[in-house]
């Protein structure tokens, strides 16, 4: 089972890394998943990830208290507004915009109800 956990962790890091530059692909949830997988497969890789200078603090905040930093919340909010604005400018059908709006509002509700440090 350890090799499977390691592969899933590695793929999560890869997707999270791509998410740094692709607006709709989240970074931190993939890194949290990677930390979970590495904790079950490789102590060395888990240590590397949770002590990473960029990703480590967000993982630690989440592990400690389910927290999302204020800067993370603002970045997520800005990204969501930009993406939804692009959808509006593209002239997507009202039904698609409605589904997107409900989904993005649910995401924002989740993000803004998490504690922050």
PLY file of the C-alpha trace (Angstrom):
ply
format ascii 1.0
element vertex 117
property float x
property float y
property float z
element edge 116
property int vertex1
property int vertex2
end_header
0.00 0.00 0.00
2.91 2.38 0.67
3.83 2.70 -3.04
0.25 3.64 -3.88
0.19 6.32 -1.15
3.51 7.64 -2.48
2.27 7.80 -6.08
-0.93 9.59 -5.06
1.16 12.00 -2.96
3.51 12.66 -5.86
0.60 13.27 -8.25
-0.97 15.62 -5.69
2.24 17.64 -5.47
2.38 17.78 -9.27
-1.24 18.99 -9.53
-0.70 21.48 -6.70
2.37 22.84 -8.44
0.42 23.29 -11.67
-2.28 25.00 -9.58
0.19 27.75 -8.72
-0.16 29.09 -12.26
-3.59 27.74 -13.34
-6.34 29.79 -11.69
-9.03 27.10 -11.36
-6.73 24.40 -10.02
-6.27 24.73 -6.26
-2.80 24.43 -4.79
-3.18 24.04 -1.04
-5.80 21.24 -1.03
-3.52 19.16 -3.24
-0.57 19.83 -0.95
-2.64 18.84 2.09
-3.62 15.63 0.31
0.04 15.05 -0.58
1.07 15.50 3.07
-1.59 12.98 4.11
-0.36 10.47 1.51
3.31 10.99 2.31
2.61 10.51 6.02
1.50 7.00 5.07
4.29 6.26 2.63
7.51 8.17 3.23
8.57 9.95 6.42
11.36 11.75 4.57
9.08 13.12 1.84
6.40 14.04 4.40
9.00 15.96 6.41
10.19 17.73 3.26
6.67 18.83 2.33
5.46 20.00 5.76
8.71 21.95 6.21
8.67 23.45 2.71
9.13 27.22 2.91
6.14 27.93 0.61
3.68 25.08 1.20
4.58 24.10 4.76
2.89 26.97 6.63
-0.48 26.40 4.90
-0.31 22.67 5.62
0.60 23.33 9.24
-2.25 25.83 9.67
-4.70 23.31 8.26
-3.36 20.42 10.36
-3.35 22.50 13.53
-6.79 24.07 13.33
-8.34 23.81 9.87
-7.22 27.40 9.29
-6.74 29.29 6.05
-4.59 32.42 6.20
-6.17 35.80 5.52
-3.91 36.31 2.53
-5.01 32.91 1.20
-8.65 33.88 1.65
-8.12 37.16 -0.19
-6.22 35.42 -3.01
-8.99 32.82 -3.36
-11.65 35.52 -3.39
-9.83 37.52 -6.05
-9.31 34.41 -8.20
-12.96 33.47 -7.95
-14.09 36.98 -8.87
-11.75 37.05 -11.87
-12.87 33.63 -13.10
-16.56 34.48 -12.71
-16.04 37.82 -14.45
-14.39 36.04 -17.37
-17.39 33.72 -17.59
-19.76 36.71 -17.67
-17.69 38.51 -20.32
-17.61 35.33 -22.42
-21.39 35.43 -22.45
-22.00 31.98 -21.04
-25.60 30.81 -20.81
-27.50 32.02 -17.73
-27.93 28.43 -16.50
-24.17 27.84 -16.61
-23.54 31.15 -14.84
-26.12 30.24 -12.20
-24.52 26.87 -11.51
-21.09 28.47 -11.41
-22.30 31.24 -9.09
-23.90 28.80 -6.63
-20.79 26.59 -6.63
-18.39 29.51 -6.19
-20.53 30.98 -3.41
-20.42 27.64 -1.60
-16.64 27.57 -1.98
-16.36 31.13 -0.67
-18.63 30.31 2.27
-16.39 27.37 3.16
-13.21 29.44 2.82
-14.45 32.43 4.83
-15.90 30.30 7.65
-12.52 28.65 8.32
-10.47 30.19 11.10
-7.41 32.26 10.21
-4.26 33.10 12.08
0 1
1 2
2 3
3 4
4 5
5 6
6 7
7 8
8 9
9 10
10 11
11 12
12 13
13 14
14 15
15 16
16 17
17 18
18 19
19 20
20 21
21 22
22 23
23 24
24 25
25 26
26 27
27 28
28 29
29 30
30 31
31 32
32 33
33 34
34 35
35 36
36 37
37 38
38 39
39 40
40 41
41 42
42 43
43 44
44 45
45 46
46 47
47 48
48 49
49 50
50 51
51 52
52 53
53 54
54 55
55 56
56 57
57 58
58 59
59 60
60 61
61 62
62 63
63 64
64 65
65 66
66 67
67 68
68 69
69 70
70 71
71 72
72 73
73 74
74 75
75 76
76 77
77 78
78 79
79 80
80 81
81 82
82 83
83 84
84 85
85 86
86 87
87 88
88 89
89 90
90 91
91 92
92 93
93 94
94 95
95 96
96 97
97 98
98 99
99 100
100 101
101 102
102 103
103 104
104 105
105 106
106 107
107 108
108 109
109 110
110 111
111 112
112 113
113 114
114 115
115 116
